[in-house]
Amino acid sequence: MTAKTIRFNEKETKALREILNYYKMDFSSTIKRLVLEKIEDLRDIKEIKKISESKPDEYVTAKHIDSLFDKS
């Protein structure tokens, strides 16, 4: 396993604390989770682009996951 050092300015540290409190996980687990989520997002974008380029005559859209749930 490799250890890495990450430097954060004050604004980034404040934002990171909010995320740590939200997930209620330690620093290392939270950073891993955020990185893996970003990788998943990028893969999703790549797939959407691939589909839309392979079917240029069809309209392809993406919706945020929250739009699929009833908010009443």
N, C-alpha and C positions, 0 to 999 in steps of 0.2 A: 504494500500500500504506500502511496506517495503523499507526503504532506506538502501543502501549498500555503503561502502567505498572501493574504488579501488586505489591502489598505483601503479604508473608507474615510471620507471626510465627515464632518459633523452632520451634514444634511443626510448623507447616505446612511450613517449610523442610526440616526433617528428613524428613518424609514425601515431599516433592517430590524430595529427593536419592535416596531409595530408588527412586522411580519412574524417575528419570533413569538410575540405574544399571541398573535392570531392562531398560529399553528400549534402553539404550546409544545414545541420541540426544541432540542438543543441546536446550537449554531450550525454544526456540521450537517446534521440531518436536514435542517431547513435549506441550507445552501444547495445540498444535493437535490432536494425536491424541486427547488426553483429551476435549477439547471436542467433537470430531466423534463420538467413541464415545458420549458422553452424549446428543448429539442423536439418534443412532441408537437408543439405548435408549428415549428419550422417544417417538420415532416408533413403535417396536415396541409400547410400552405403549398408545399411542393406537389402533393397529390391533387389538390384543387386545380393548380395551374396545369398539371398534366392532363387532367380530365377536360378542362375547358379548352385546351389547345387541340385535343384529339376530337372534340365535337364543337367546332367553331359556330355551327349553325344553331346550336342549342344554348339556351340561357342557363348558366350555372350560378347559383347564389350560395352564400354561406350565412348562417344565422348563429347568433350567440346562444349558447346552451340555455341560458335563462329564459329566452323567448319561447322555449318549448314547454314551459311549466306555467300553469294557471296561477296568477298572482292575486286571486281573490281571497 
